[in-house]
Amino acid sequence: MATLPESVHFDWFYLMAYPLIESWGPTQTWALTVGFSCFLVLLPWLPPLRRSQLSKWEMAVHPDEQIIEGRAGETLLDAGLRAGLPMPFDCRNGGCGVCKADILHGSVKLGPFQEAVLTSAERAAGKTLLCCAEPLGNIEIAYVPATDVKRLPIHKHVARVTRLEPLSADVKRLCLSLSDGSTLKFHAGQYINIILDNGEKRSFSFAAAPHAAEEIELQVRLVPGGRFTTNVFERMKVGDNLSFEGPLGTFTLREDSDKPILFVAGSTGFAPVKSMVESAFHTGIKRHMILYWGVRRPHDLYLGSLAEQWAKEHSNFTFIPVVSNPEPEDGWTGRTGLVHQAILADYPDLSKHQVYACGSVNMVQAAQPEFVKHGISSDDCFSDAFHLAPQRPLDGQQADMVKLGGTHV
């Protein structure tokens, strides 16, 4: 008789909260409800989730001498075709082997493919299939272009000469601005091809870091009888127009290692080194960097004071000039001899370093085998090599003046 029958009508809106109230109590339940409501209100203004490291990646490609940007989840082939490169392909699913290429630096994750077209021995030798390879970081590859694919032209630009400044008796700073007012994007260490009136080309490296490149800065050394360099020194003036193509080249600073860096510069090979070093300072790279700059006479160190200033301002940078043929009147008391021999004297074991060499063709050809003998890995030795202009032969002395990274006839 003490029990009274009654119908209880549930409020279905609060039904989900009843178990929480029973377990936590009303105060904690209300706190959770208010907090979740505030989160929903603020959600549109919250910062996006941090993207994965490989939301974007870069691929240096030979023989195109370009650096292209890839997207997350994109294969090497997809990135190359999107950039207009003449990469070979057929099945696009790892079954034919047509898109086989060499990995020069970096590593990839391979999707499904037929073992018969890419053996374990080939993979160990650095081969990969472009169609099913996704990079695990920035990567450098070499492939054989398809002969039946029409190559897209590299971007051509028209620029105006904005500055001409002598840096020494035979080196000038040449600065250009794009005629359309835009700023050219490039990577530190890349170069452009100046296009002459007859269609011939002359290659010069960027001498400024990308973050500070409101102008395109080149360092031009006078080569006796050189068509373009003679024009720069004798006839060119501010306001003149030049045509060029680029940016080109894959001689850029790799950031996937913590090994100390040895820069080897010969004469105006200092230009790309300047670009890379200043870019490294800007991005906060803490790796130790040692610059060996080799020249014939002390006065050829046309920006030696700048390198000395870097060494004073940055504890992770060291500058060592090397003069090969000093004269008594020079009063030179520093290092002498060939620049690569100075490096080997200081670092007989190069297995724990990376080397970036940019100088005369003869210097690079002589240095690289010696570096290999002293322990440098092929994955840690980088160089930039431009070839002589083919329109006329040069004798040995003139050929030695044709410097990588910025001096061509």
C-alpha positions in Angstrom: 0.0 0.0 0.0 3.1 2.3 0.4 3.7 2.1 -3.4 2.0 4.5 -5.7 1.9 3.5 -9.4 2.9 6.4 -11.7 4.0 6.9 -15.3 7.4 8.8 -15.6 7.9 10.6 -18.9 11.6 10.9 -19.9 13.0 14.1 -21.4 14.8 12.5 -24.3 17.0 15.5 -24.8 18.6 14.9 -21.5 18.5 11.2 -21.6 22.2 10.8 -22.7 23.3 12.9 -19.7 21.5 10.9 -17.0 24.2 8.2 -16.8 26.9 10.9 -16.5 24.9 12.6 -13.8 24.6 9.4 -11.9 28.3 8.6 -12.3 30.0 12.0 -12.1 27.4 14.2 -10.5 25.6 17.2 -11.9 28.6 19.7 -11.5 31.1 17.7 -13.5 28.5 16.9 -16.2 27.6 20.6 -16.6 31.3 21.4 -16.8 31.8 18.9 -19.6 28.7 20.1 -21.5 29.8 23.8 -21.3 33.4 23.0 -22.3 32.3 20.9 -25.3 30.0 23.6 -26.4 32.8 26.2 -26.2 35.0 23.9 -28.3 32.4 23.7 -31.0 32.0 27.5 -31.1 35.7 28.0 -31.3 36.4 25.2 -33.8 36.3 27.3 -37.0 39.0 29.6 -35.6 41.4 27.0 -34.3 44.7 26.5 -36.2 44.7 23.6 -38.6 46.5 20.4 -37.7 50.2 20.4 -38.5 50.7 18.8 -41.8 53.0 15.9 -42.2 56.6 16.5 -43.1 56.0 15.3 -46.6 53.0 17.4 -47.5 55.5 18.8 -50.0 58.9 17.5 -51.2 61.4 18.4 -53.8 63.0 16.3 -56.5 66.3 17.2 -58.2 66.2 15.7 -61.7 68.9 14.9 -64.2 69.4 15.4 -67.1 66.8 18.2 -67.0 68.9 20.0 -64.3 65.7 21.1 -62.6 64.3 21.0 -59.1 60.5 20.3 -59.0 58.1 20.3 -56.1 56.0 17.2 -55.4 52.8 16.7 -53.4 51.8 14.4 -50.6 51.1 10.9 -51.9 52.4 11.7 -55.3 54.8 9.3 -57.1 58.0 10.5 -58.7 56.5 9.8 -62.1 53.4 11.8 -61.4 55.4 14.8 -60.1 57.7 14.7 -63.1 54.9 14.5 -65.7 53.0 17.3 -63.9 56.1 19.4 -64.3 56.3 18.6 -68.0 59.4 16.4 -67.9 59.7 13.7 -70.6 59.8 10.8 -68.2 59.3 7.4 -69.9 56.3 5.2 -68.8 53.9 2.6 -70.1 51.9 0.5 -67.6 52.2 2.9 -64.6 51.7 0.1 -62.2 55.1 -1.5 -61.8 54.7 -4.2 -64.4 56.8 -3.1 -67.4 60.0 -1.5 -66.1 60.0 1.3 -68.7 60.2 4.0 -66.0 63.3 2.6 -64.3 65.6 5.3 -63.0 68.6 5.9 -60.7 68.3 7.3 -57.2 71.3 9.5 -56.6 70.4 10.8 -53.2 67.5 10.1 -50.8 65.2 7.1 -50.5 61.8 6.0 -51.6 58.9 3.8 -50.5 57.9 1.4 -53.3 54.3 0.4 -53.9 53.4 -3.0 -55.5 55.5 -4.0 -58.5 56.7 -7.0 -60.4 60.0 -8.4 -59.0 61.0 -9.4 -62.5 61.3 -5.8 -63.7 63.1 -4.5 -60.6 65.3 -7.1 -59.0 66.7 -6.9 -55.4 70.2 -6.4 -56.9 68.9 -3.4 -58.9 67.3 -1.9 -55.8 70.5 -2.4 -53.9 72.3 -0.5 -56.7 70.0 2.5 -56.4 67.5 1.7 -59.1 63.8 2.4 -58.7 60.5 2.5 -60.7 59.2 6.1 -61.0 55.6 5.0 -61.3 55.4 3.3 -57.9 58.0 5.2 -55.9 57.0 7.7 -53.2 59.9 9.7 -51.7 60.7 9.6 -48.0 62.2 13.1 -48.2 63.8 15.3 -50.7 65.3 13.2 -53.5 67.7 13.4 -56.5 67.2 11.1 -59.5 68.6 10.5 -63.0 66.6 9.0 -65.8 66.7 8.5 -69.6 64.2 10.9 -71.2 61.6 9.3 -73.5 62.4 10.1 -77.2 58.8 10.2 -78.2 57.8 12.8 -75.6 57.9 16.5 -76.6 59.9 18.3 -73.9 58.3 21.5 -72.6 60.5 24.6 -72.8 62.1 25.8 -69.7 60.7 29.2 -68.6 62.3 32.1 -70.4 62.4 35.6 -68.9 63.4 39.1 -70.0 65.3 41.1 -67.4 66.8 44.6 -67.1 70.3 45.4 -65.9 69.9 47.3 -62.6 73.5 47.3 -61.3 77.0 46.8 -62.6 79.7 46.9 -59.9 83.3 46.0 -60.1 84.4 43.5 -57.4 88.0 43.2 -58.7 89.9 44.0 -61.8 88.4 41.1 -63.7 85.1 40.3 -61.7 81.9 42.3 -61.9 78.7 42.0 -60.0 75.8 42.0 -62.5 72.3 42.5 -61.1 69.1 42.0 -63.0 65.4 42.6 -62.4 62.6 40.9 -64.2 60.9 43.2 -66.7 57.4 42.3 -65.5 58.3 43.4 -61.9 58.0 39.9 -60.4 60.6 38.1 -58.3 62.2 34.9 -59.6 62.0 32.0 -57.2 65.0 29.7 -57.1 67.0 27.4 -54.8 70.4 28.4 -53.4 73.1 27.0 -55.7 71.0 27.0 -58.9 71.9 28.9 -62.1 70.4 30.6 -65.1 71.4 30.5 -68.8 71.8 33.9 -70.4 70.6 33.7 -74.0 72.7 35.6 -76.5 71.4 37.2 -79.7 72.5 34.2 -81.8 70.8 31.7 -79.5 74.0 30.7 -77.7 73.8 30.4 -73.9 76.1 31.3 -71.0 75.5 29.8 -67.5 75.9 31.9 -64.3 74.9 30.9 -60.8 72.8 32.9 -58.4 75.1 34.7 -56.0 72.4 35.8 -53.5 70.3 33.7 -51.1 66.7 33.2 -52.3 65.2 35.1 -49.3 67.2 38.2 -50.2 66.9 38.0 -54.0 64.9 41.1 -54.9 67.4 41.3 -57.7 69.2 38.5 -59.5 72.8 38.8 -58.6 75.5 37.2 -60.8 79.3 37.3 -60.5 80.9 37.5 -63.9 84.6 37.1 -64.5 86.2 38.5 -67.6 87.5 35.8 -70.0 89.8 37.2 -72.7 87.9 37.0 -76.0 84.7 35.9 -74.4 81.7 37.2 -76.2 79.4 37.8 -73.3 81.9 38.6 -70.6 83.6 41.2 -72.8 80.2 42.8 -73.4 79.6 42.9 -69.7 83.0 44.7 -69.0 83.1 47.0 -72.1 79.7 47.8 -73.4 76.9 46.8 -71.0 75.1 49.5 -69.1 72.3 49.9 -66.6 69.0 49.7 -68.3 70.0 47.1 -71.0 67.8 44.1 -71.4 68.8 40.5 -71.3 67.0 37.2 -72.0 67.6 34.2 -69.9 66.1 30.8 -69.0 65.9 29.2 -65.6 66.2 28.5 -62.8 68.2 25.4 -63.5 70.5 23.0 -61.7 70.4 20.6 -58.8 73.6 21.8 -57.0 71.8 22.7 -53.8 72.3 22.3 -50.1 71.0 19.0 -48.8 69.4 19.4 -45.3 68.8 15.7 -44.5 72.2 15.3 -42.8 74.0 16.6 -39.8 77.5 16.1 -41.1 79.9 19.1 -41.3 80.0 20.7 -44.7 83.2 21.4 -46.6 82.7 24.0 -49.4 85.4 24.0 -52.1 85.2 27.1 -54.2 87.5 28.0 -57.1 87.6 31.7 -58.2 84.0 32.7 -59.1 82.8 29.3 -57.9 82.3 31.4 -54.8 79.0 32.6 -56.3 76.9 29.5 -55.6 78.7 29.0 -52.2 77.7 32.5 -51.2 74.1 31.8 -52.0 74.1 28.5 -50.1 75.9 29.9 -47.0 73.7 32.9 -46.7 70.7 30.7 -47.1 72.0 28.4 -44.4 72.5 31.3 -42.0 68.9 32.5 -42.7 67.3 29.1 -42.2 69.2 28.5 -39.0 71.3 25.5 -40.0 73.7 24.7 -37.1 76.0 22.3 -38.9 79.6 23.4 -39.1 80.5 24.9 -42.5 84.1 25.3 -43.6 84.8 27.2 -46.8 88.1 26.6 -48.7 88.3 29.3 -51.4 91.1 28.6 -53.9 92.5 31.4 -56.2 95.7 32.2 -58.1 96.6 35.4 -56.4 95.4 37.1 -53.2 93.6 39.9 -55.1 91.4 37.2 -56.7 89.6 36.9 -53.3 87.2 39.6 -54.4 84.8 39.1 -51.5 87.3 37.7 -49.0 86.2 40.4 -46.5 82.6 39.1 -46.6 83.7 35.5 -45.9 85.9 36.8 -43.0 82.8 38.7 -41.7 80.8 35.4 -41.8 83.4 33.7 -39.7 83.3 36.5 -37.1 79.5 36.6 -36.8 78.8 32.8 -37.0 80.5 30.3 -34.7 79.6 27.4 -37.0 81.5 28.9 -40.0 85.2 28.8 -40.9 86.9 30.5 -43.8 90.3 29.2 -45.2 91.6 31.0 -48.3 94.2 29.1 -50.4 96.4 30.9 -53.0 98.0 28.7 -55.6 100.5 31.1 -57.2 101.4 34.0 -54.9 104.1 36.5 -55.9 106.6 38.0 -53.6 105.0 41.4 -53.9 101.7 39.9 -52.6 103.1 39.5 -49.1 100.9 36.4 -48.8 101.4 34.5 -45.5 98.4 32.2 -45.6 97.8 28.7 -47.2 99.3 28.0 -50.6 99.0 25.2 -53.2 95.9 23.5 -54.7 92.7 24.0 -52.7 91.7 20.3 -52.6 95.1 19.3 -51.3 94.7 21.8 -48.5 91.5 20.1 -47.6 93.0 16.7 -47.6 95.9 17.9 -45.4 93.4 19.2 -42.8 90.9 16.3 -43.2 92.6 13.1 -44.2 89.4 11.2 -43.3 86.4 12.6 -45.1 83.9 9.9 -44.2 82.2 12.1 -41.6 81.8 15.2 -43.9 79.9 16.4 -46.9 81.7 18.1 -49.7 80.3 20.7 -52.1 82.8 21.5 -54.9 82.4 24.4 -57.4 85.4 25.6 -59.3 87.2 25.1 -62.5 86.4 21.9 -64.4 90.0 20.8 -63.9 89.8 21.4 -60.2 86.6 19.4 -59.7 87.9 16.5 -61.9 91.2 16.4 -59.9 89.5 16.7 -56.5 86.7 14.2 -56.6 88.8 11.1 -57.1 91.1 12.2 -54.2 88.1 12.9 -52.0 86.8 9.3 -52.7 90.2 7.9 -51.8 90.0 9.7 -48.4 86.7 8.1 -47.5 84.0 10.5 -48.9 80.8 8.7 -49.8 79.3 9.2 -53.3 76.1 10.3 -51.4 78.1 13.0 -49.6 80.1 14.5 -52.5 78.3 17.1 -54.7 79.7 19.2 -57.5 78.5 21.6 -60.2 80.0 21.2 -63.7 79.2 23.4 -66.6 80.8 22.7 -70.0 82.8 25.0 -72.2 80.9 26.9 -74.8 81.2 24.8 -78.0 81.6 27.5 -80.5 85.4 27.8 -80.2 88.2 25.8 -78.5 90.1 27.2 -75.6 93.7 26.5 -74.6 94.4 25.0 -71.2 95.0 28.3 -69.4 91.7 29.8 -70.7 89.8 26.6 -70.0 91.0 26.8 -66.4 89.4 30.3 -66.2 86.0 29.0 -67.1 84.6 28.6 -63.6 81.8 26.5 -62.4 79.0 28.5 -61.0 79.5 31.7 -62.9 82.1 32.3 -65.5 81.7 31.3 -69.1 82.9 32.9 -72.4 
